[in-house]
Amino acid sequence: MIFRETALKGAFVIEPEKIKDERGFFSRSWCRQEFEKHGLESDFVQCNISQNRSKATLRGMHYQQEPYGETKLIRCTRGAIYDVIVDLRPSSETYKGWAAYTLSQENYMMLYVPEGFAHGFVTLENDTEVFYQMGNFYKPEAARGIRWDDPAIGIRWPDLGTYIISERDLSYGEYQS
């Protein structure tokens, strides 16, 4: 696996190191030792699947309030997403910074998101599926979000026309530190 730290401290894009032959390729998608070698959380307790029927489905920006912060390892297993993270750690040098990556069934890339980040994505294709490994159990009472178009954050989303967004995600306000 190839680990590349993003511009946001502690977040990584992880690419498969493919061993190819005439049959296709083989690659590891998870190795506790490699994650620990890079100082990353390696104790995942829950896995989730997000199935999305339509292109331009926007989910986010979600996080869990401390002490229930979640580390996430995200991979798009079908279709493609524009995956966005926002650093909400007040003590971080990249506080309120955001980064986005295209994850797809074609590129096999994963995004490692440490605790203290908001996360969201928009689907770039119909029938898109996203697989998450989580470092903490979901606690509904700790679930929070920030507005997907918060002007103080300034995320640049792809122009896909009208987004499909849940009422819950539309109800989030601007981020209050």
C-alpha positions as CSV (number, residue, x, y, z in Angstrom):
1,M,0.0,0.0,0.0
2,I,1.2,3.5,-0.8
3,F,0.4,6.1,1.8
4,R,0.4,9.8,0.8
5,E,-0.4,12.4,3.5
6,T,-2.8,15.1,2.3
7,A,-2.5,18.8,2.8
8,L,-4.5,18.3,5.9
9,K,-2.3,16.9,8.7
10,G,-3.1,13.3,9.6
11,A,-5.3,12.5,6.6
12,F,-4.0,10.2,4.0
13,V,-4.8,9.0,0.5
14,I,-4.0,5.3,0.3
15,E,-3.4,3.6,-3.0
16,P,-3.0,-0.1,-3.7
17,E,0.4,-1.4,-4.6
18,K,-0.7,-3.7,-7.4
19,I,1.1,-6.9,-8.3
20,K,-0.1,-7.6,-11.9
21,D,0.0,-10.6,-14.1
22,E,-2.1,-11.9,-17.0
23,R,-5.0,-12.6,-14.6
24,G,-5.3,-9.1,-13.3
25,F,-3.8,-7.9,-10.1
26,F,-3.5,-8.6,-6.4
27,S,-3.1,-5.9,-3.7
28,R,-3.6,-5.5,0.0
29,S,-6.3,-3.0,1.1
30,W,-5.6,-3.3,4.8
31,C,-2.6,-4.1,6.9
32,R,-2.5,-3.3,10.6
33,Q,1.3,-3.2,10.7
34,E,1.5,-0.7,7.8
35,F,-1.2,1.6,9.3
36,E,0.6,1.5,12.7
37,K,4.0,2.2,11.0
38,H,2.4,5.4,9.6
39,G,1.0,6.3,13.1
40,L,-2.6,5.7,11.9
41,E,-5.5,4.3,13.9
42,S,-5.8,0.6,13.2
43,D,-8.6,-0.5,15.5
44,F,-11.7,-0.4,13.3
45,V,-14.9,-1.5,15.1
46,Q,-17.6,-1.1,12.5
47,C,-18.1,-1.2,8.7
48,N,-20.8,0.7,6.8
49,I,-22.1,0.7,3.2
50,S,-23.7,3.7,1.6
51,Q,-25.6,2.9,-1.5
52,N,-26.6,5.8,-3.7
53,R,-29.0,5.4,-6.7
54,S,-28.4,8.7,-8.5
55,K,-25.6,10.9,-9.7
56,A,-25.3,14.2,-7.7
57,T,-26.4,12.6,-4.4
58,L,-24.6,14.7,-1.7
59,R,-24.1,13.3,1.8
60,G,-22.5,15.4,4.4
61,M,-20.8,17.1,6.0
62,H,-20.9,14.7,9.0
63,Y,-18.8,14.1,12.2
64,Q,-19.3,12.9,15.7
65,Q,-18.9,15.1,18.7
66,E,-16.1,14.2,21.2
67,P,-15.6,11.9,23.0
68,Y,-17.1,9.8,20.2
69,G,-15.0,11.1,17.3
70,E,-14.6,8.7,14.4
71,T,-11.6,7.7,12.4
72,K,-12.8,6.6,8.9
73,L,-11.3,4.6,6.1
74,I,-13.3,5.2,3.0
75,R,-13.4,3.4,-0.4
76,C,-15.8,3.6,-3.3
77,T,-16.5,0.1,-4.4
78,R,-18.9,0.9,-7.2
79,G,-19.2,4.1,-9.3
80,A,-17.3,7.2,-8.3
81,I,-17.4,10.0,-5.6
82,Y,-15.9,13.4,-5.0
83,D,-14.9,12.8,-1.4
84,V,-14.5,15.8,0.9
85,I,-12.9,16.2,4.3
86,V,-12.7,19.3,6.6
87,D,-10.3,19.6,9.5
88,L,-12.3,20.7,12.6
89,R,-9.5,20.4,15.1
90,P,-9.1,23.9,16.6
91,S,-5.4,23.1,17.6
92,S,-4.5,22.0,14.1
93,E,-2.4,24.1,11.7
94,T,-4.9,23.1,9.0
95,Y,-8.0,24.0,11.0
96,K,-11.0,24.7,8.8
97,G,-9.1,23.6,5.8
98,W,-10.7,21.2,3.3
99,A,-9.5,18.7,0.7
100,A,-11.2,16.6,-1.9
101,Y,-10.3,13.4,-3.8
102,T,-12.1,11.4,-6.4
103,L,-12.5,7.8,-5.2
104,S,-13.8,5.2,-7.7
105,Q,-14.1,1.6,-8.5
106,E,-11.5,2.3,-11.2
107,N,-8.7,3.8,-9.0
108,Y,-9.2,1.7,-5.8
109,M,-7.9,4.6,-3.7
110,M,-9.0,4.9,-0.1
111,L,-9.1,8.0,2.1
112,Y,-8.0,7.8,5.8
113,V,-9.8,10.4,7.8
114,P,-8.7,10.9,11.4
115,E,-11.0,11.9,14.3
116,G,-11.9,15.6,14.4
117,F,-12.7,15.9,10.7
118,A,-16.1,16.4,9.0
119,H,-16.7,14.1,6.0
120,G,-19.0,14.1,3.0
121,F,-19.2,13.2,-0.7
122,V,-21.2,13.7,-3.8
123,T,-21.7,10.8,-6.3
124,L,-20.3,11.3,-9.8
125,E,-22.2,8.4,-11.3
126,N,-25.5,6.6,-10.8
127,D,-25.6,3.4,-8.7
128,T,-22.6,4.3,-6.5
129,E,-21.6,2.4,-3.4
130,V,-19.2,3.5,-0.7
131,F,-17.6,1.3,2.0
132,Y,-16.4,2.7,5.3
133,Q,-14.4,1.2,8.1
134,M,-15.0,3.1,11.4
135,G,-12.8,3.6,14.4
136,N,-15.7,4.2,16.8
137,F,-19.3,3.1,17.1
138,Y,-22.0,5.3,15.8
139,K,-23.7,7.3,18.5
140,P,-26.8,9.1,17.3
141,E,-26.7,11.5,20.2
142,A,-23.2,12.6,19.2
143,A,-23.9,12.9,15.4
144,R,-23.3,16.4,14.1
145,G,-22.9,18.1,10.8
146,I,-21.9,21.4,9.1
147,R,-23.5,22.9,6.1
148,W,-22.2,21.4,2.8
149,D,-21.9,25.0,1.4
150,D,-20.7,26.8,4.5
151,P,-19.1,30.0,3.2
152,A,-16.5,30.0,6.0
153,I,-15.2,26.7,4.8
154,G,-15.6,27.3,1.0
155,I,-15.7,23.8,-0.4
156,R,-15.7,23.8,-4.2
157,W,-18.1,21.0,-5.2
158,P,-18.2,19.8,-8.8
159,D,-20.9,21.3,-11.0
160,L,-23.4,18.5,-11.3
161,G,-26.6,20.5,-11.6
162,T,-29.1,20.1,-8.8
163,Y,-27.8,18.0,-5.9
164,I,-30.0,15.4,-4.1
165,I,-29.6,16.3,-0.3
166,S,-31.5,14.9,2.7
167,E,-33.5,17.2,4.8
168,R,-31.2,16.4,7.7
169,D,-28.1,17.5,5.8
170,L,-29.9,20.7,4.6
171,S,-30.7,21.5,8.2
172,Y,-27.1,21.8,9.3
173,G,-25.9,25.4,10.0
174,E,-22.6,27.0,9.5
175,Y,-19.7,25.6,11.6
176,Q,-19.4,27.2,15.0
177,S,-16.0,26.5,16.5
